[in-house]
Amino acid sequence: MDSPPKRQVLVCQYRTCLKDGADRVLATFQKESIPNVTIKASGCLGLCGSGPMVVVLPDNVYYWHINPKKAKAIVTTHLLGNTQIESLMHPRLHPHR
């Protein structure tokens, strides 16, 4: 049986996202123990003004305006439960169906 693909969570730590609390979002993810997931601080993800931004790879899901409470929901629902959270996804990149 194949193991699930390893995921990466990128948390923008560039100017605007940092001003909006991205350091607290990164710390929230880093406190969690999530199998097969690495958490990384990233540079600008190109969506300034939408932050703090979080990207889950290889799922290619962009979450926007993330705070520590929403980060915990991403851990529980997406990373552990394998269900993406549409209401937190950037609408320009993930138009609702």
Secondary structure by P-SEA (a helix, b strand, c coil): cccccbbbbbbbcccccccccaaaaaaaaaacccccbbbbbbccccccccccbbbbcccccccccccaaaaaaaaaccccccccccccccccccccc
